């Protein structure tokens, strides 16, 4: 079921690449103020990526897909338990590609209404010399 939803989202993403996304893209300057308002930042990368670069302080770590592109079987259950569909949530990955797919999936297929994708991911955060917490 999850795999079918993910493939549908990927197909929709490819077909609507030029269309306005159904979620909100944000940049580095938005992260800390939103965290201060209580919006949780989910870092959906893999553990080895977190260790390699560090993470934005206060991030919730929850792997979306493994190195082979397979969805973490616990991801959606855990995410649904922790995030209400009307609760604002930020997503970050390495460059913004995985979060782009996930954000679209959460909004279009699973009914989430306040999803924020951190454009350019942790790479932009590091490029802008923002602080990270090392694992």
Order of alpha helices (4+ residues) and beta strands (2+ residues): alpha-beta-alpha-beta-alpha-beta-alpha-beta-alpha-beta-alpha
